[in-house]
Amino acid sequence: MKKQNSYSKIKIDIDKEFKDKFIKSYYEIRKRYIKAKYDLSWDSSGLSAGKFCEIILRFLQKKLIGTYIPFGQHISNFTSECNKLMNLPETSGNVSLRIIIPRAILFLYTIRGKRGVGHVGGDIDNNEIDATIIFNTATWVFCEIIRLFHSLAIEEANDYISMILEKIIPDVWTIEDKKRVLKKDLNFKQKTLLLLYSDSSIGALVEDIFSWVEHSNLTYYKRDVLKKLHDEKLIEYNKKDDIVYLSPLGEIEVENNILSK
């Protein structure tokens, strides 16, 4: 049986000819960005952005006009093609498809081509800021298309998008319903902070985070790790509900002393 790619499980109600290319190209951008966080290879982290933009352009052409530049055929003037979409009448389709997304991919395409991404001759060498804006813009486009063409209830779609937008921490691996810290030489306090940082918008159940850090004794973990982190104001430990939250001081601690370690 052919192994199914993880991105093929994403629910989005668009034509298959675009779906697989669209999702795969986004995940290539994501993968390069994560890798760049490890080895600081910012010059290559946006290499997949051009392909992503061209796929999105063709998808918008199909949805708004009914025809599109075939895959394999060169797009001679990307700016002109985006402008054609932005000049379509309101009756052609949703404002996000007609104007906002075309503007986003045109910006992304320009950054890709003019800031030294993937070739010599850009005005400015690609750096972390450029790589981050490339990734964030692509993520926004990705989520906006899911929002417009999801096959989920609106509440589920919002949760799904929130999951995609979760902080990308290359040292934290999410697998099935659990997380694992990949960074070596961290103690249990540091592992706890890093795991909470990976999705600081919500708290974590004590039993979950205890399992994720792979501590051997829950009682000792609460006493020696959670209580001390709480006393240092790095987390909020809600004993009543058995939930822990990362504090602003905890975020600073992770960014200054754990991610850079």
N, C-alpha and C positions, 0 to 999 in steps of 0.2 A: 504493500500500500504506500502511495506517495505521501511523504511527510508534509503536513500542512504548515505553511508559514504562519507565524504568530499574528502578522498584520492582516491575514485573510479572515480573521475572526471578527474584525471591526465591522460593526453594523452601520451601513450607510446605503441608502436606497438610490444608487445611481447606476448607470449602465456599466456592465462588467468590463467593457473595453477601456473604460476610464478608471474604474474603481481600483483595480490591482496596480496600475501604473501610478495613480495618484497616491495611494497609501504607501507603496514601496518607496517612491521618491521622497516622501516626507520622512520615512524612517531612515533613509540614507542620510538625510540632513541631520536628524537626531543622533544617529550613530557617530557621525563625524564630529559633531559638537561634543558629545560625551568623551570621545577619544582625545579631542583637543584639550579637554580639561585635565587629562592625564599628562600628555606630553607637550602641551603648549604649542601644538602645530596649527596655529590659528590661520595660517596661509592656505590650508587645505580644508578647513572645516566648512567652507561654503561651496565646495565644488559641486555639490548636487543641487544647488539652488537654481541654476539655469534650467536644468531638466524639469524640475518641479514647476517653475513658472511656465514653461512651454506646455506642459501637460494641462495645467490649470487654464491657460489661454484657450487651448483647443476645446476643453470641456465647456467653457463659457460660450464659445462660438457655437457649439452644438446646441446648447440650451437656449440661447438667445436668437440665433440666426437660423439654425437648422442644419447648417453645413460647417465643416471645419477643415483647416489645413491638415492633410493626412499625416499620420505619423511616418517618419522617414523623410518627409519633404521639409527642406529648410525654410524656416520663417525668416524672410529677408529683412523685414522691418518690424521688430517687436513693438516698438513705441507706436507706430502707425496702427497696428492691429489692436492694441489696447485702446487707442483713441477712438477707433471705429465703434468699439463696444460702449465707450462712455458717451458717445453721441447718439446712441440709439434712443428712440422715443420711449416714454415711460411705459407704454403698453407692451413693450418687448419683454419685460420681466422685472423681478424684484430689484430694488435699488442697490442692494448689496452685490448682486450679480452684474449689474450694468455699470456701476460706478466705483463702489468701495473696494471690491476685490480686484478689479483691473488696476486701480491706483496702487493697491498694495503690492501686486506682483510686478508692476512697472518699477516701483521703488526698489523692490528686492532684486529685480533683474539689473537695475542700474548699479546698485551696490556690488552685485556679483561681477559686473563687467568693468567697473571703473575704479575699484579699490584694491587692485592687485590680487584678486582671488583667482588662483588657478593659472595665472599666466603673468609673464613679465610685461610691464608697461603701464600698470595702473598708476594713478596719480599718487596714491598713498599705500604703503604696505598694509596688508590686512592684519588686524589685531583682535584682541579679545572683544573690544566694544563692537567692532564690525561683525564678528562671528556671532555675538549675542543678539544683535538686532536682526541678523539674517535668520537665526533660529527662531526668535520670538515672532517675527513677521510670518514666517512659514507656519508656525504653530497656530497663529491667529487665523490664517486662511484655512488651514486644515480644520480647525474647530468650527469656523463659520460655515463651511460647506456641510459638515456633519449636522450642525444646527438646522440648516435649511433643508437637508435631504435625509434626515435620520428616519429610521424605521422604529423609533422608540417613542414612548410617551414623553411629553415635554419635560416632566420631572426627571425621568431616567436619562434623557438627553443631556440635561444640565449637569447631572451627577457624572455622566460619562465624560463630558468635556472637562469638568473639574479634575477628574482623574488624569486626563491627558496633560493638563496644565500643572500637575504636581511637580514640585521642585525636582530637577534632575541632579542627582548626586551619584557620581560614578562609583563611589565607595559603598553605596547601598544597593543591594540586589533584591528586587521584588520577585518572588516566585510563588505562584498560586496564592494562598492566603497568608503568606508569611514574608518576612524580610530578613536579610542577612547582611551583616557588616563585612565587607571585603577588605577594608583597610586593616593592615596588620599593626601589631604593637599598641593597640588601644586597650585601656582598662575598661571595666564595666560602666563607670561613670561616663567616660567619653563615648562609648558605644551607645549608651542610652540617649545622650544629647544628640548624637549624629542621626539616630533613627527618628527622633522627634523632629529634628530639623528637616528631614526629607519630606515631611508634610506638616509644616508648622501651623497650617490653618485649622487643624483639628487636634484634639487630644488623642491619647492612646490608652487602651485598657491596660492596667498593670499586668494582668495575666498574659496579655499579648506581648508586651515589650519584654517581660521576664523571659518568655519563650524565645523571642528574637535574639536577645543577647546571649542566650544559652547559659544562663547562670544555673547553678546546681541546687540552690535552696531559696525558695520564695521569701521565707521569713528574713533570712540574712540579706537578701537583695533589697527588700523594703527598708531594712534598718541601715545597712551600710552604704547603699547607693541612693535610693530615692529620698530618704530623709535628709541625707547630707546635701544632695543637690537642691532640695527644697530650702534647707537652712541657708544655703549660699545664694538663694533667690534666682537660681538658674532654671528651675522648673517650679510649677505649682502642682503640688501633690494633694489631690482631693481624696482623702482617706474614706470619706463617706461613700462616694461612688466608685472608688478604686480607679480613678482616671488621672493621668498626668499630662500636663501641658508645658510646652517650652516657653520660657519667658523671653522678653527682649534681651535681657542680659545673657540668657542661654544662647540666643542666636549669635550675639557678638562673640561669645566664647567659642562657638563652633567655627565661625568664619575666621577668627584670628588665630586660634590655637589648635584646631583639629583638622580642618580642611587643608591648611597650609603645612601641616606636620609632615 
